[in-house]
Amino acid sequence: MNKAIGVALIVLGVIMLIWTGFTYTKKEKIIDAGPIQVSADREKTVSWPPYVGGLLLVGGIVIVVTAKKSSDS
């Protein structure tokens, strides 16, 4: 179980190191006056610092190594 969590953290860490964020489009209402509605597409960006991916990667490696040692005993 711990080994699977460690592997998942490693994969997530690598992904977060490669892609430091993503952008999506959201439709927002600008004017809503009865039958008249005006909307616009707004680009939103979600980003995270690269060290978060590095921390997840290192944490996953530590979990995998410690899980392997405890299963060998």
CHARMM-style PDB file with segment names, atoms N, HN, CA, C and O in Angstrom:
ATOM      1  N   MET     1       0.828  -1.201   0.000  1.00  0.00      PROA
ATOM      2  CA  MET     1       0.000   0.000   0.000  1.00  0.00      PROA
ATOM      3  C   MET     1       0.867   1.257   0.000  1.00  0.00      PROA
ATOM      4  O   MET     1       0.661   2.163  -0.808  1.00  0.00      PROA
ATOM      5  N   ASN     2       1.853   1.305   0.928  1.00  0.00      PROA
ATOM      6  HN  ASN     2       2.021   0.570   1.584  1.00  0.00      PROA
ATOM      7  CA  ASN     2       2.729   2.473   0.976  1.00  0.00      PROA
ATOM      8  C   ASN     2       3.533   2.624  -0.302  1.00  0.00      PROA
ATOM      9  O   ASN     2       3.789   3.739  -0.756  1.00  0.00      PROA
ATOM     10  N   LYS     3       3.933   1.490  -0.884  1.00  0.00      PROA
ATOM     11  HN  LYS     3       3.726   0.584  -0.515  1.00  0.00      PROA
ATOM     12  CA  LYS     3       4.707   1.545  -2.127  1.00  0.00      PROA
ATOM     13  C   LYS     3       3.870   2.164  -3.254  1.00  0.00      PROA
ATOM     14  O   LYS     3       4.397   2.933  -4.058  1.00  0.00      PROA
ATOM     15  N   ALA     4       2.586   1.839  -3.320  1.00  0.00      PROA
ATOM     16  HN  ALA     4       2.158   1.213  -2.667  1.00  0.00      PROA
ATOM     17  CA  ALA     4       1.708   2.399  -4.355  1.00  0.00      PROA
ATOM     18  C   ALA     4       1.552   3.906  -4.169  1.00  0.00      PROA
ATOM     19  O   ALA     4       1.533   4.656  -5.145  1.00  0.00      PROA
ATOM     20  N   ILE     5       1.443   4.347  -2.927  1.00  0.00      PROA
ATOM     21  HN  ILE     5       1.458   3.739  -2.134  1.00  0.00      PROA
ATOM     22  CA  ILE     5       1.340   5.785  -2.649  1.00  0.00      PROA
ATOM     23  C   ILE     5       2.637   6.477  -3.052  1.00  0.00      PROA
ATOM     24  O   ILE     5       2.611   7.562  -3.632  1.00  0.00      PROA
ATOM     25  N   GLY     6       3.767   5.850  -2.745  1.00  0.00      PROA
ATOM     26  HN  GLY     6       3.788   4.968  -2.273  1.00  0.00      PROA
ATOM     27  CA  GLY     6       5.062   6.414  -3.122  1.00  0.00      PROA
ATOM     28  C   GLY     6       5.213   6.549  -4.626  1.00  0.00      PROA
ATOM     29  O   GLY     6       5.686   7.573  -5.119  1.00  0.00      PROA
ATOM     30  N   VAL     7       4.811   5.515  -5.355  1.00  0.00      PROA
ATOM     31  HN  VAL     7       4.426   4.684  -4.954  1.00  0.00      PROA
ATOM     32  CA  VAL     7       4.891   5.563  -6.819  1.00  0.00      PROA
ATOM     33  C   VAL     7       3.971   6.657  -7.368  1.00  0.00      PROA
ATOM     34  O   VAL     7       4.340   7.370  -8.301  1.00  0.00      PROA
ATOM     35  N   ALA     8       2.783   6.787  -6.793  1.00  0.00      PROA
ATOM     36  HN  ALA     8       2.483   6.208  -6.036  1.00  0.00      PROA
ATOM     37  CA  ALA     8       1.853   7.832  -7.236  1.00  0.00      PROA
ATOM     38  C   ALA     8       2.451   9.221  -6.987  1.00  0.00      PROA
ATOM     39  O   ALA     8       2.318  10.111  -7.826  1.00  0.00      PROA
ATOM     40  N   LEU     9       3.102   9.406  -5.845  1.00  0.00      PROA
ATOM     41  HN  LEU     9       3.209   8.683  -5.163  1.00  0.00      PROA
ATOM     42  CA  LEU     9       3.740  10.701  -5.553  1.00  0.00      PROA
ATOM     43  C   LEU     9       4.888  10.979  -6.520  1.00  0.00      PROA
ATOM     44  O   LEU     9       5.084  12.117  -6.946  1.00  0.00      PROA
ATOM     45  N   ILE    10       5.642   9.942  -6.863  1.00  0.00      PROA
ATOM     46  HN  ILE    10       5.482   9.017  -6.516  1.00  0.00      PROA
ATOM     47  CA  ILE    10       6.734  10.117  -7.828  1.00  0.00      PROA
ATOM     48  C   ILE    10       6.188  10.556  -9.181  1.00  0.00      PROA
ATOM     49  O   ILE    10       6.701  11.497  -9.787  1.00  0.00      PROA
ATOM     50  N   VAL    11       5.154   9.879  -9.649  1.00  0.00      PROA
ATOM     51  HN  VAL    11       4.737   9.115  -9.157  1.00  0.00      PROA
ATOM     52  CA  VAL    11       4.555  10.225 -10.944  1.00  0.00      PROA
ATOM     53  C   VAL    11       3.988  11.646 -10.917  1.00  0.00      PROA
ATOM     54  O   VAL    11       4.204  12.423 -11.847  1.00  0.00      PROA
ATOM     55  N   LEU    12       3.266  11.980  -9.850  1.00  0.00      PROA
ATOM     56  HN  LEU    12       3.091  11.349  -9.094  1.00  0.00      PROA
ATOM     57  CA  LEU    12       2.696  13.321  -9.727  1.00  0.00      PROA
ATOM     58  C   LEU    12       3.800  14.376  -9.658  1.00  0.00      PROA
ATOM     59  O   LEU    12       3.674  15.442 -10.260  1.00  0.00      PROA
ATOM     60  N   GLY    13       4.877  14.086  -8.930  1.00  0.00      PROA
ATOM     61  HN  GLY    13       4.978  13.220  -8.441  1.00  0.00      PROA
ATOM     62  CA  GLY    13       5.998  15.013  -8.836  1.00  0.00      PROA
ATOM     63  C   GLY    13       6.646  15.278 -10.181  1.00  0.00      PROA
ATOM     64  O   GLY    13       6.953  16.423 -10.513  1.00  0.00      PROA
ATOM     65  N   VAL    14       6.858  14.216 -10.962  1.00  0.00      PROA
ATOM     66  HN  VAL    14       6.608  13.286 -10.693  1.00  0.00      PROA
ATOM     67  CA  VAL    14       7.457  14.375 -12.295  1.00  0.00      PROA
ATOM     68  C   VAL    14       6.540  15.199 -13.190  1.00  0.00      PROA
ATOM     69  O   VAL    14       7.002  16.083 -13.910  1.00  0.00      PROA
ATOM     70  N   ILE    15       5.249  14.913 -13.147  1.00  0.00      PROA
ATOM     71  HN  ILE    15       4.873  14.194 -12.562  1.00  0.00      PROA
ATOM     72  CA  ILE    15       4.290  15.673 -13.966  1.00  0.00      PROA
ATOM     73  C   ILE    15       4.309  17.143 -13.575  1.00  0.00      PROA
ATOM     74  O   ILE    15       4.292  18.020 -14.438  1.00  0.00      PROA
ATOM     75  N   MET    16       4.345  17.415 -12.264  1.00  0.00      PROA
ATOM     76  HN  MET    16       4.359  16.703 -11.563  1.00  0.00      PROA
ATOM     77  CA  MET    16       4.340  18.816 -11.805  1.00  0.00      PROA
ATOM     78  C   MET    16       5.648  19.530 -12.129  1.00  0.00      PROA
ATOM     79  O   MET    16       5.661  20.753 -12.267  1.00  0.00      PROA
ATOM     80  N   LEU    17       6.749  18.788 -12.251  1.00  0.00      PROA
ATOM     81  HN  LEU    17       6.739  17.795 -12.139  1.00  0.00      PROA
ATOM     82  CA  LEU    17       8.009  19.402 -12.670  1.00  0.00      PROA
ATOM     83  C   LEU    17       8.004  19.731 -14.160  1.00  0.00      PROA
ATOM     84  O   LEU    17       8.564  20.743 -14.581  1.00  0.00      PROA
ATOM     85  N   ILE    18       7.370  18.875 -14.951  1.00  0.00      PROA
ATOM     86  HN  ILE    18       6.915  18.053 -14.609  1.00  0.00      PROA
ATOM     87  CA  ILE    18       7.332  19.105 -16.400  1.00  0.00      PROA
ATOM     88  C   ILE    18       6.331  20.200 -16.745  1.00  0.00      PROA
ATOM     89  O   ILE    18       6.658  21.134 -17.478  1.00  0.00      PROA
ATOM     90  N   TRP    19       5.120  20.089 -16.222  1.00  0.00      PROA
ATOM     91  HN  TRP    19       4.855  19.330 -15.627  1.00  0.00      PROA
ATOM     92  CA  TRP    19       4.089  21.099 -16.478  1.00  0.00      PROA
ATOM     93  C   TRP    19       3.881  21.905 -15.199  1.00  0.00      PROA
ATOM     94  O   TRP    19       3.354  21.396 -14.210  1.00  0.00      PROA
ATOM     95  N   THR    20       4.300  23.164 -15.235  1.00  0.00      PROA
ATOM     96  HN  THR    20       4.727  23.577 -16.040  1.00  0.00      PROA
ATOM     97  CA  THR    20       4.220  23.992 -14.025  1.00  0.00      PROA
ATOM     98  C   THR    20       2.887  24.728 -13.913  1.00  0.00      PROA
ATOM     99  O   THR    20       2.754  25.650 -13.108  1.00  0.00      PROA
ATOM    100  N   GLY    21       1.917  24.333 -14.702  1.00  0.00      PROA
ATOM    101  HN  GLY    21       2.025  23.584 -15.356  1.00  0.00      PROA
ATOM    102  CA  GLY    21       0.600  24.943 -14.608  1.00  0.00      PROA
ATOM    103  C   GLY    21      -0.221  24.644 -15.847  1.00  0.00      PROA
ATOM    104  O   GLY    21       0.240  23.973 -16.770  1.00  0.00      PROA
ATOM    105  N   PHE    22      -1.443  25.153 -15.852  1.00  0.00      PROA
ATOM    106  HN  PHE    22      -1.817  25.698 -15.101  1.00  0.00      PROA
ATOM    107  CA  PHE    22      -2.303  24.979 -17.011  1.00  0.00      PROA
ATOM    108  C   PHE    22      -3.244  26.172 -17.118  1.00  0.00      PROA
ATOM    109  O   PHE    22      -3.450  26.907 -16.153  1.00  0.00      PROA
ATOM    110  N   THR    23      -3.801  26.347 -18.289  1.00  0.00      PROA
ATOM    111  HN  THR    23      -3.634  25.749 -19.073  1.00  0.00      PROA
ATOM    112  CA  THR    23      -4.709  27.449 -18.580  1.00  0.00      PROA
ATOM    113  C   THR    23      -6.038  26.883 -19.059  1.00  0.00      PROA
ATOM    114  O   THR    23      -6.078  25.916 -19.818  1.00  0.00      PROA
ATOM    115  N   TYR    24      -7.118  27.496 -18.606  1.00  0.00      PROA
ATOM    116  HN  TYR    24      -7.085  28.282 -17.989  1.00  0.00      PROA
ATOM    117  CA  TYR    24      -8.440  27.093 -19.071  1.00  0.00      PROA
ATOM    118  C   TYR    24      -9.268  28.344 -19.361  1.00  0.00      PROA
ATOM    119  O   TYR    24      -8.948  29.437 -18.893  1.00  0.00      PROA
ATOM    120  N   THR    25     -10.331  28.167 -20.135  1.00  0.00      PROA
ATOM    121  HN  THR    25     -10.592  27.280 -20.515  1.00  0.00      PROA
ATOM    122  CA  THR    25     -11.197  29.273 -20.519  1.00  0.00      PROA
ATOM    123  C   THR    25     -12.516  29.161 -19.781  1.00  0.00      PROA
ATOM    124  O   THR    25     -13.113  28.086 -19.710  1.00  0.00      PROA
ATOM    125  N   LYS    26     -12.964  30.279 -19.235  1.00  0.00      PROA
ATOM    126  HN  LYS    26     -12.479  31.151 -19.293  1.00  0.00      PROA
ATOM    127  CA  LYS    26     -14.216  30.311 -18.486  1.00  0.00      PROA
ATOM    128  C   LYS    26     -15.103  31.404 -19.075  1.00  0.00      PROA
ATOM    129  O   LYS    26     -14.647  32.519 -19.326  1.00  0.00      PROA
ATOM    130  N   LYS    27     -16.360  31.074 -19.290  1.00  0.00      PROA
ATOM    131  HN  LYS    27     -16.731  30.168 -19.087  1.00  0.00      PROA
ATOM    132  CA  LYS    27     -17.315  32.051 -19.815  1.00  0.00      PROA
ATOM    133  C   LYS    27     -17.913  32.817 -18.642  1.00  0.00      PROA
ATOM    134  O   LYS    27     -18.491  32.225 -17.732  1.00  0.00      PROA
ATOM    135  N   GLU    28     -17.768  34.142 -18.672  1.00  0.00      PROA
ATOM    136  HN  GLU    28     -17.298  34.623 -19.412  1.00  0.00      PROA
ATOM    137  CA  GLU    28     -18.286  34.991 -17.596  1.00  0.00      PROA
ATOM    138  C   GLU    28     -19.328  35.960 -18.141  1.00  0.00      PROA
ATOM    139  O   GLU    28     -19.181  36.509 -19.233  1.00  0.00      PROA
ATOM    140  N   LYS    29     -20.399  36.159 -17.344  1.00  0.00      PROA
ATOM    141  HN  LYS    29     -20.518  35.712 -16.457  1.00  0.00      PROA
ATOM    142  CA  LYS    29     -21.406  37.147 -17.722  1.00  0.00      PROA
ATOM    143  C   LYS    29     -20.879  38.532 -17.394  1.00  0.00      PROA
ATOM    144  O   LYS    29     -20.422  38.801 -16.283  1.00  0.00      PROA
ATOM    145  N   ILE    30     -20.954  39.401 -18.388  1.00  0.00      PROA
ATOM    146  HN  ILE    30     -21.325  39.182 -19.291  1.00  0.00      PROA
ATOM    147  CA  ILE    30     -20.539  40.789 -18.198  1.00  0.00      PROA
ATOM    148  C   ILE    30     -21.770  41.636 -17.857  1.00  0.00      PROA
ATOM    149  O   ILE    30     -21.765  42.418 -16.906  1.00  0.00      PROA
ATOM    150  N   ILE    31     -22.827  41.455 -18.664  1.00  0.00      PROA
ATOM    151  HN  ILE    31     -22.831  40.820 -19.436  1.00  0.00      PROA
ATOM    152  CA  ILE    31     -24.078  42.197 -18.470  1.00  0.00      PROA
ATOM    153  C   ILE    31     -25.227  41.205 -18.464  1.00  0.00      PROA
ATOM    154  O   ILE    31     -25.322  40.348 -19.343  1.00  0.00      PROA
ATOM    155  N   ASP    32     -26.103  41.321 -17.468  1.00  0.00      PROA
ATOM    156  HN  ASP    32     -26.027  42.017 -16.754  1.00  0.00      PROA
ATOM    157  CA  ASP    32     -27.303  40.489 -17.403  1.00  0.00      PROA
ATOM    158  C   ASP    32     -28.472  41.407 -17.069  1.00  0.00      PROA
ATOM    159  O   ASP    32     -28.849  41.567 -15.909  1.00  0.00      PROA
ATOM    160  N   ALA    33     -29.039  42.011 -18.124  1.00  0.00      PROA
ATOM    161  HN  ALA    33     -28.733  41.881 -19.067  1.00  0.00      PROA
ATOM    162  CA  ALA    33     -30.141  42.954 -17.942  1.00  0.00      PROA
ATOM    163  C   ALA    33     -31.386  42.406 -18.635  1.00  0.00      PROA
ATOM    164  O   ALA    33     -31.704  42.775 -19.766  1.00  0.00      PROA
ATOM    165  N   GLY    34     -32.082  41.516 -17.926  1.00  0.00      PROA
ATOM    166  HN  GLY    34     -31.824  41.216 -17.008  1.00  0.00      PROA
ATOM    167  CA  GLY    34     -33.302  40.938 -18.498  1.00  0.00      PROA
ATOM    168  C   GLY    34     -32.986  40.078 -19.694  1.00  0.00      PROA
ATOM    169  O   GLY    34     -32.207  39.130 -19.595  1.00  0.00      PROA
ATOM    170  N   PRO    35     -33.599  40.408 -20.857  1.00  0.00      PROA
ATOM    171  CA  PRO    35     -33.379  39.586 -22.045  1.00  0.00      PROA
ATOM    172  C   PRO    35     -32.004  39.820 -22.687  1.00  0.00      PROA
ATOM    173  O   PRO    35     -31.587  39.050 -23.552  1.00  0.00      PROA
ATOM    174  N   ILE    36     -31.306  40.875 -22.267  1.00  0.00      PROA
ATOM    175  HN  ILE    36     -31.645  41.500 -21.564  1.00  0.00      PROA
ATOM    176  CA  ILE    36     -30.005  41.180 -22.857  1.00  0.00      PROA
ATOM    177  C   ILE    36     -28.905  40.595 -21.948  1.00  0.00      PROA
ATOM    178  O   ILE    36     -28.802  40.931 -20.768  1.00  0.00      PROA
ATOM    179  N   GLN    37     -28.104  39.725 -22.534  1.00  0.00      PROA
ATOM    180  HN  GLN    37     -28.187  39.452 -23.492  1.00  0.00      PROA
ATOM    181  CA  GLN    37     -26.986  39.136 -21.796  1.00  0.00      PROA
ATOM    182  C   GLN    37     -25.723  39.230 -22.640  1.00  0.00      PROA
ATOM    183  O   GLN    37     -25.720  38.884 -23.821  1.00  0.00      PROA
ATOM    184  N   VAL    38     -24.680  39.691 -22.028  1.00  0.00      PROA
ATOM    185  HN  VAL    38     -24.683  39.972 -21.068  1.00  0.00      PROA
ATOM    186  CA  VAL    38     -23.386  39.780 -22.704  1.00  0.00      PROA
ATOM    187  C   VAL    38     -22.392  38.957 -21.874  1.00  0.00      PROA
ATOM    188  O   VAL    38     -22.267  39.135 -20.662  1.00  0.00      PROA
ATOM    189  N   SER    39     -21.699  38.063 -22.558  1.00  0.00      PROA
ATOM    190  HN  SER    39     -21.800  37.919 -23.543  1.00  0.00      PROA
ATOM    191  CA  SER    39     -20.697  37.267 -21.857  1.00  0.00      PROA
ATOM    192  C   SER    39     -19.373  37.326 -22.613  1.00  0.00      PROA
ATOM    193  O   SER    39     -19.327  37.646 -23.800  1.00  0.00      PROA
ATOM    194  N   ALA    40     -18.321  37.014 -21.904  1.00  0.00      PROA
ATOM    195  HN  ALA    40     -18.358  36.754 -20.939  1.00  0.00      PROA
ATOM    196  CA  ALA    40     -16.990  37.023 -22.509  1.00  0.00      PROA
ATOM    197  C   ALA    40     -16.225  35.792 -22.028  1.00  0.00      PROA
ATOM    198  O   ALA    40     -16.435  35.294 -20.922  1.00  0.00      PROA
ATOM    199  N   ASP    41     -15.335  35.323 -22.894  1.00  0.00      PROA
ATOM    200  HN  ASP    41     -15.165  35.728 -23.793  1.00  0.00      PROA
ATOM    201  CA  ASP    41     -14.463  34.214 -22.521  1.00  0.00      PROA
ATOM    202  C   ASP    41     -13.226  34.794 -21.838  1.00  0.00      PROA
ATOM    203  O   ASP    41     -12.540  35.651 -22.395  1.00  0.00      PROA
ATOM    204  N   ARG    42     -12.953  34.313 -20.623  1.00  0.00      PROA
ATOM    205  HN  ARG    42     -13.510  33.617 -20.170  1.00  0.00      PROA
ATOM    206  CA  ARG    42     -11.789  34.775 -19.861  1.00  0.00      PROA
ATOM    207  C   ARG    42     -10.840  33.596 -19.694  1.00  0.00      PROA
ATOM    208  O   ARG    42     -11.254  32.487 -19.358  1.00  0.00      PROA
ATOM    209  N   GLU    43      -9.568  33.857 -19.932  1.00  0.00      PROA
ATOM    210  HN  GLU    43      -9.231  34.758 -20.205  1.00  0.00      PROA
ATOM    211  CA  GLU    43      -8.563  32.827 -19.717  1.00  0.00      PROA
ATOM    212  C   GLU    43      -8.089  32.874 -18.284  1.00  0.00      PROA
ATOM    213  O   GLU    43      -7.691  33.929 -17.789  1.00  0.00      PROA
ATOM    214  N   LYS    44      -8.130  31.739 -17.616  1.00  0.00      PROA
ATOM    215  HN  LYS    44      -8.454  30.882 -18.018  1.00  0.00      PROA
ATOM    216  CA  LYS    44      -7.666  31.621 -16.237  1.00  0.00      PROA
ATOM    217  C   LYS    44      -6.429  30.726 -16.234  1.00  0.00      PROA
ATOM    218  O   LYS    44      -6.363  29.757 -16.990  1.00  0.00      PROA
ATOM    219  N   THR    45      -5.465  31.040 -15.400  1.00  0.00      PROA
ATOM    220  HN  THR    45      -5.518  31.827 -14.786  1.00  0.00      PROA
ATOM    221  CA  THR    45      -4.241  30.267 -15.306  1.00  0.00      PROA
ATOM    222  C   THR    45      -4.069  29.734 -13.891  1.00  0.00      PROA
ATOM    223  O   THR    45      -4.199  30.473 -12.916  1.00  0.00      PROA
ATOM    224  N   VAL    46      -3.778  28.454 -13.793  1.00  0.00      PROA
ATOM    225  HN  VAL    46      -3.673  27.853 -14.585  1.00  0.00      PROA
ATOM    226  CA  VAL    46      -3.458  27.817 -12.521  1.00  0.00      PROA
ATOM    227  C   VAL    46      -1.996  27.401 -12.612  1.00  0.00      PROA
ATOM    228  O   VAL    46      -1.618  26.660 -13.520  1.00  0.00      PROA
ATOM    229  N   SER    47      -1.174  27.871 -11.680  1.00  0.00      PROA
ATOM    230  HN  SER    47      -1.481  28.473 -10.943  1.00  0.00      PROA
ATOM    231  CA  SER    47       0.243  27.508 -11.707  1.00  0.00      PROA
ATOM    232  C   SER    47       0.739  27.215 -10.300  1.00  0.00      PROA
ATOM    233  O   SER    47       0.159  27.671  -9.314  1.00  0.00      PROA
ATOM    234  N   TRP    48       1.803  26.460 -10.223  1.00  0.00      PROA
ATOM    235  HN  TRP    48       2.274  26.090 -11.024  1.00  0.00      PROA
ATOM    236  CA  TRP    48       2.424  26.119  -8.948  1.00  0.00      PROA
ATOM    237  C   TRP    48       3.929  26.218  -9.120  1.00  0.00      PROA
ATOM    238  O   TRP    48       4.445  26.069 -10.227  1.00  0.00      PROA
ATOM    239  N   PRO    49       4.632  26.472  -8.021  1.00  0.00      PROA
ATOM    240  CA  PRO    49       6.090  26.564  -8.117  1.00  0.00      PROA
ATOM    241  C   PRO    49       6.712  25.185  -8.360  1.00  0.00      PROA
ATOM    242  O   PRO    49       6.197  24.179  -7.873  1.00  0.00      PROA
ATOM    243  N   PRO    50       7.808  25.136  -9.107  1.00  0.00      PROA
ATOM    244  CA  PRO    50       8.430  23.839  -9.423  1.00  0.00      PROA
ATOM    245  C   PRO    50       8.898  23.065  -8.193  1.00  0.00      PROA
ATOM    246  O   PRO    50       8.961  21.837  -8.238  1.00  0.00      PROA
ATOM    247  N   TYR    51       9.228  23.749  -7.098  1.00  0.00      PROA
ATOM    248  HN  TYR    51       9.176  24.747  -7.061  1.00  0.00      PROA
ATOM    249  CA  TYR    51       9.717  23.018  -5.928  1.00  0.00      PROA
ATOM    250  C   TYR    51       8.645  22.106  -5.328  1.00  0.00      PROA
ATOM    251  O   TYR    51       8.981  21.147  -4.632  1.00  0.00      PROA
ATOM    252  N   VAL    52       7.374  22.382  -5.581  1.00  0.00      PROA
ATOM    253  HN  VAL    52       7.102  23.161  -6.146  1.00  0.00      PROA
ATOM    254  CA  VAL    52       6.315  21.493  -5.086  1.00  0.00      PROA
ATOM    255  C   VAL    52       6.429  20.122  -5.758  1.00  0.00      PROA
ATOM    256  O   VAL    52       6.299  19.091  -5.098  1.00  0.00      PROA
ATOM    257  N   GLY    53       6.669  20.115  -7.059  1.00  0.00      PROA
ATOM    258  HN  GLY    53       6.775  20.953  -7.595  1.00  0.00      PROA
ATOM    259  CA  GLY    53       6.876  18.855  -7.765  1.00  0.00      PROA
ATOM    260  C   GLY    53       8.110  18.131  -7.268  1.00  0.00      PROA
ATOM    261  O   GLY    53       8.106  16.906  -7.145  1.00  0.00      PROA
ATOM    262  N   GLY    54       9.170  18.879  -6.981  1.00  0.00      PROA
ATOM    263  HN  GLY    54       9.173  19.874  -7.082  1.00  0.00      PROA
ATOM    264  CA  GLY    54      10.387  18.276  -6.453  1.00  0.00      PROA
ATOM    265  C   GLY    54      10.168  17.657  -5.086  1.00  0.00      PROA
ATOM    266  O   GLY    54      10.675  16.571  -4.806  1.00  0.00      PROA
ATOM    267  N   LEU    55       9.415  18.340  -4.230  1.00  0.00      PROA
ATOM    268  HN  LEU    55       9.003  19.223  -4.457  1.00  0.00      PROA
ATOM    269  CA  LEU    55       9.112  17.803  -2.902  1.00  0.00      PROA
ATOM    270  C   LEU    55       8.293  16.515  -3.000  1.00  0.00      PROA
ATOM    271  O   LEU    55       8.552  15.553  -2.277  1.00  0.00      PROA
ATOM    272  N   LEU    56       7.304  16.502  -3.897  1.00  0.00      PROA
ATOM    273  HN  LEU    56       7.093  17.283  -4.484  1.00  0.00      PROA
ATOM    274  CA  LEU    56       6.502  15.285  -4.086  1.00  0.00      PROA
ATOM    275  C   LEU    56       7.365  14.138  -4.610  1.00  0.00      PROA
ATOM    276  O   LEU    56       7.213  12.992  -4.187  1.00  0.00      PROA
ATOM    277  N   LEU    57       8.267  14.457  -5.528  1.00  0.00      PROA
ATOM    278  HN  LEU    57       8.390  15.388  -5.871  1.00  0.00      PROA
ATOM    279  CA  LEU    57       9.155  13.450  -6.090  1.00  0.00      PROA
ATOM    280  C   LEU    57      10.058  12.849  -5.006  1.00  0.00      PROA
ATOM    281  O   LEU    57      10.171  11.628  -4.896  1.00  0.00      PROA
ATOM    282  N   VAL    58      10.690  13.701  -4.217  1.00  0.00      PROA
ATOM    283  HN  VAL    58      10.598  14.693  -4.306  1.00  0.00      PROA
ATOM    284  CA  VAL    58      11.572  13.231  -3.151  1.00  0.00      PROA
ATOM    285  C   VAL    58      10.777  12.456  -2.099  1.00  0.00      PROA
ATOM    286  O   VAL    58      11.228  11.409  -1.633  1.00  0.00      PROA
ATOM    287  N   GLY    59       9.617  12.952  -1.725  1.00  0.00      PROA
ATOM    288  HN  GLY    59       9.250  13.802  -2.103  1.00  0.00      PROA
ATOM    289  CA  GLY    59       8.777  12.258  -0.756  1.00  0.00      PROA
ATOM    290  C   GLY    59       8.362  10.882  -1.247  1.00  0.00      PROA
ATOM    291  O   GLY    59       8.356   9.921  -0.477  1.00  0.00      PROA
ATOM    292  N   GLY    60       8.017  10.781  -2.521  1.00  0.00      PROA
ATOM    293  HN  GLY    60       8.023  11.561  -3.147  1.00  0.00      PROA
ATOM    294  CA  GLY    60       7.643   9.492  -3.098  1.00  0.00      PROA
ATOM    295  C   GLY    60       8.797   8.513  -3.099  1.00  0.00      PROA
ATOM    296  O   GLY    60       8.611   7.327  -2.826  1.00  0.00      PROA
ATOM    297  N   ILE    61      10.005   9.008  -3.410  1.00  0.00      PROA
ATOM    298  HN  ILE    61      10.156   9.971  -3.632  1.00  0.00      PROA
ATOM    299  CA  ILE    61      11.186   8.144  -3.403  1.00  0.00      PROA
ATOM    300  C   ILE    61      11.455   7.638  -1.983  1.00  0.00      PROA
ATOM    301  O   ILE    61      11.753   6.459  -1.788  1.00  0.00      PROA
ATOM    302  N   VAL    62      11.349   8.518  -1.009  1.00  0.00      PROA
ATOM    303  HN  VAL    62      11.107   9.476  -1.167  1.00  0.00      PROA
ATOM    304  CA  VAL    62      11.573   8.118   0.390  1.00  0.00      PROA
ATOM    305  C   VAL    62      10.561   7.054   0.802  1.00  0.00      PROA
ATOM    306  O   VAL    62      10.929   6.071   1.445  1.00  0.00      PROA
ATOM    307  N   ILE    63       9.303   7.235   0.445  1.00  0.00      PROA
ATOM    308  HN  ILE    63       9.004   8.034  -0.077  1.00  0.00      PROA
ATOM    309  CA  ILE    63       8.274   6.247   0.806  1.00  0.00      PROA
ATOM    310  C   ILE    63       8.541   4.907   0.147  1.00  0.00      PROA
ATOM    311  O   ILE    63       8.404   3.865   0.789  1.00  0.00      PROA
ATOM    312  N   VAL    64       8.924   4.915  -1.139  1.00  0.00      PROA
ATOM    313  HN  VAL    64       9.035   5.761  -1.660  1.00  0.00      PROA
ATOM    314  CA  VAL    64       9.189   3.651  -1.844  1.00  0.00      PROA
ATOM    315  C   VAL    64      10.383   2.942  -1.221  1.00  0.00      PROA
ATOM    316  O   VAL    64      10.349   1.728  -1.020  1.00  0.00      PROA
ATOM    317  N   VAL    65      11.444   3.694  -0.912  1.00  0.00      PROA
ATOM    318  HN  VAL    65      11.472   4.680  -1.076  1.00  0.00      PROA
ATOM    319  CA  VAL    65      12.645   3.068  -0.333  1.00  0.00      PROA
ATOM    320  C   VAL    65      12.355   2.505   1.055  1.00  0.00      PROA
ATOM    321  O   VAL    65      12.778   1.392   1.368  1.00  0.00      PROA
ATOM    322  N   THR    66      11.646   3.251   1.883  1.00  0.00      PROA
ATOM    323  HN  THR    66      11.302   4.155   1.629  1.00  0.00      PROA
ATOM    324  CA  THR    66      11.344   2.758   3.233  1.00  0.00      PROA
ATOM    325  C   THR    66      10.344   1.589   3.193  1.00  0.00      PROA
ATOM    326  O   THR    66      10.427   0.680   4.019  1.00  0.00      PROA
ATOM    327  N   ALA    67       9.422   1.609   2.257  1.00  0.00      PROA
ATOM    328  HN  ALA    67       9.355   2.347   1.586  1.00  0.00      PROA
ATOM    329  CA  ALA    67       8.466   0.504   2.123  1.00  0.00      PROA
ATOM    330  C   ALA    67       9.177  -0.764   1.681  1.00  0.00      PROA
ATOM    331  O   ALA    67       8.835  -1.861   2.124  1.00  0.00      PROA
ATOM    332  N   LYS    68      10.173  -0.614   0.805  1.00  0.00      PROA
ATOM    333  HN  LYS    68      10.451   0.277   0.446  1.00  0.00      PROA
ATOM    334  CA  LYS    68      10.913  -1.770   0.339  1.00  0.00      PROA
ATOM    335  C   LYS    68      11.745  -2.377   1.460  1.00  0.00      PROA
ATOM    336  O   LYS    68      11.830  -3.600   1.575  1.00  0.00      PROA
ATOM    337  N   LYS    69      12.368  -1.527   2.297  1.00  0.00      PROA
ATOM    338  HN  LYS    69      12.299  -0.534   2.204  1.00  0.00      PROA
ATOM    339  CA  LYS    69      13.174  -2.030   3.402  1.00  0.00      PROA
ATOM    340  C   LYS    69      12.315  -2.745   4.430  1.00  0.00      PROA
ATOM    341  O   LYS    69      12.716  -3.783   4.957  1.00  0.00      PROA
ATOM    342  N   SER    70      11.133  -2.201   4.724  1.00  0.00      PROA
ATOM    343  HN  SER    70      10.808  -1.357   4.296  1.00  0.00      PROA
ATOM    344  CA  SER    70      10.279  -2.834   5.739  1.00  0.00      PROA
ATOM    345  C   SER    70       9.670  -4.133   5.220  1.00  0.00      PROA
ATOM    346  O   SER    70       9.362  -5.013   6.023  1.00  0.00      PROA
ATOM    347  N   SER    71       9.485  -4.286   3.920  1.00  0.00      PROA
ATOM    348  HN  SER    71       9.735  -3.571   3.267  1.00  0.00      PROA
ATOM    349  CA  SER    71       8.924  -5.531   3.387  1.00  0.00      PROA
ATOM    350  C   SER    71       9.989  -6.611   3.284  1.00  0.00      PROA
ATOM    351  O   SER    71       9.659  -7.797   3.269  1.00  0.00      PROA
ATOM    352  N   ASP    72      11.287  -6.220   3.211  1.00  0.00      PROA
ATOM    353  HN  ASP    72      11.556  -5.257   3.223  1.00  0.00      PROA
ATOM    354  CA  ASP    72      12.368  -7.202   3.153  1.00  0.00      PROA
ATOM    355  C   ASP    72      12.601  -7.861   4.508  1.00  0.00      PROA
ATOM    356  O   ASP    72      13.088  -8.991   4.560  1.00  0.00      PROA
ATOM    357  N   SER    73      12.267  -7.189   5.596  1.00  0.00      PROA
ATOM    358  HN  SER    73      11.871  -6.272   5.554  1.00  0.00      PROA
ATOM    359  CA  SER    73      12.537  -7.712   6.948  1.00  0.00      PROA
ATOM    360  C   SER    73      11.641  -8.857   7.308  1.00  0.00      PROA
ATOM    361  OT1 SER    73      11.747  -9.401   8.407  1.00  0.00      PROA
TER     362      SER     73
END
